[in-house]
Amino acid sequence: MKKFPFKNEIHQLLKKYPTPFYVYDEIGILNSLKKLQNAFSWCEFKEYFAVKATPTPYILKILGKNNCGTDCSSLAELYLSEMVNITGENILFTSNNTPIEEYKKAYELGAIINFDDIGHIDKFIKEVGIPKIASIRYTPKEAFGTEIIGDPVNSKFGMPFNKLLEGYKKMKDIGVKRFGLHAMLVSNTLDEDLIAKNTEIIFKAVNELSNILNIEYEFIDIGGGFGIPYKPDDKELDLHLLSNNIKELYEKHFKEFKPKIFTENGRYITGPHGYLITKVLHIKESYKTYVGVDANMANLMRPGMYGAYHHISVLGKEGNFKKYDVVGSLCENNDKFAIDRELPELEEGDILIIHDAGAHGHSMGFNYNGKLRSAEFIYDGNEFKMIRRAQTLDDYFSTIQGGDIYV
Ligand SMILES: Cc1ncc(COP(=O)(O)O)c(C=O)c1O
């Protein structure tokens, strides 16, 4: 059974604010970060939180205060990082198809620059400067991918080994002194062996590059993608086992120099600690029973986009009595949070809790059908704090131009 930790406290929010909204658990988030940091305490380790997962300054700030950096992929994410005082080499800038302005901002902040293409290295050197510390995203052909991220040969991200060689040589020749290597090969995996197998491919590449180019690599970023148990009977990722496997590989492959190990997880840190709270608006009997809620795919698109499972519980009700499709109000038939899900008997006004929405949830939101983005709250152990207000119709209309639209 999945638990919702704020069964009592949530009533304060429900009295005051309209649903749908997100709530996060600050203590849970920090515990997940500590668990990861402790698991890798055998090496010089740093987690760079993937900002795209939960780009909310309050959350970035509490992570930053706990020795966590940020993995940024866009201009806005760089600004968000700066806003909460995470700067310099506490930022890793991993973008793809990158506009030059974004590189300029990353350079200005002193971020570690991670390149996705040789052409970008050329442009960076020409238009921005010589990076103090840089890495390249490696997509080895033989790596083991996962469903969401796809297989390496069809990946738009990163480069094969021969391009890596060319890129590092180019950077070394132009005067870059400090190097790392980056890879992000899986998404939401609970398979410790898969992560370890990919890590060994990366470790081998670092040694090979080091031998050919005479570079001592300062860090290896083994990526994010550590999974969380979305389904009630999914197992948890065994971080201890994973870390021990990586430690063994590290000791086997690194005798001469000792690179730091970085990760850039998003989901593992915030995923289980965020909930989308939504109210039942309407129940429709058709070929099936549809429960219409006031949230929709624009608030959480993972189920509609990937068919991803998100557990749903009902505030104050337990047991599985009836099968429902839980749907939003978008004019899209994939606007469904659950299909044929057994839930307690529902009625209008019931509050549903959509679990594990803390990463790639609110952040993937959009405005299709003029649906508005929801508010976010965090429980800090004592009380709920609003960390983002809900979007209003005025916000939605505020970018419109064109003269006589209001007449
Ligand atoms: C480059 C990069 N790093 C890290 C992440 C974080 O992934 P996760 O939240 O699954 O750990 C992503 C996810 O899209 C990514 O694209």
Ligand as a Chemical Component Dictionary entry (heavy atoms), coordinates in Angstrom:
data_LIG
# 
_chem_comp.id                   LIG 
_chem_comp.type                 NON-POLYMER 
_chem_comp.pdbx_formal_charge   0 
_chem_comp.three_letter_code    LIG 
# 
loop_
_chem_comp_atom.comp_id 
_chem_comp_atom.atom_id 
_chem_comp_atom.alt_atom_id 
_chem_comp_atom.type_symbol 
_chem_comp_atom.charge 
_chem_comp_atom.model_Cartn_x 
_chem_comp_atom.model_Cartn_y 
_chem_comp_atom.model_Cartn_z 
_chem_comp_atom.pdbx_ordinal 
LIG C1 C1 C 0 20.435 14.812 -19.229 1  
LIG C2 C2 C 0 19.508 14.370 -18.161 2  
LIG N1 N1 N 0 20.003 14.214 -16.929 3  
LIG C3 C3 C 0 19.209 13.822 -15.900 4  
LIG C4 C4 C 0 17.865 13.552 -16.079 5  
LIG C5 C5 C 0 17.062 13.136 -14.898 6  
LIG O1 O1 O 0 16.398 11.942 -15.065 7  
LIG P1 P1 P 0 15.672 11.271 -13.816 8  
LIG O2 O2 O 0 14.729 12.276 -13.265 9  
LIG O3 O3 O 0 14.970 10.091 -14.397 10 
LIG O4 O4 O 0 16.727 10.906 -12.842 11 
LIG C6 C6 C 0 17.304 13.684 -17.365 12 
LIG C7 C7 C 0 15.876 13.406 -17.596 13 
LIG O5 O5 O 0 15.262 13.715 -18.567 14 
LIG C8 C8 C 0 18.153 14.106 -18.431 15 
LIG O6 O6 O 0 17.665 14.278 -19.667 16 
# 
loop_
_chem_comp_bond.comp_id 
_chem_comp_bond.atom_id_1 
_chem_comp_bond.atom_id_2 
_chem_comp_bond.value_order 
_chem_comp_bond.pdbx_ordinal 
LIG C1 C2 SING 1  
LIG C2 N1 SING 2  
LIG C2 C8 DOUB 3  
LIG N1 C3 DOUB 4  
LIG C3 C4 SING 5  
LIG C4 C5 SING 6  
LIG C4 C6 DOUB 7  
LIG C5 O1 SING 8  
LIG O1 P1 SING 9  
LIG P1 O2 DOUB 10 
LIG P1 O3 SING 11 
LIG P1 O4 SING 12 
LIG C6 C7 SING 13 
LIG C6 C8 SING 14 
LIG C7 O5 DOUB 15 
LIG C8 O6 SING 16 
# 
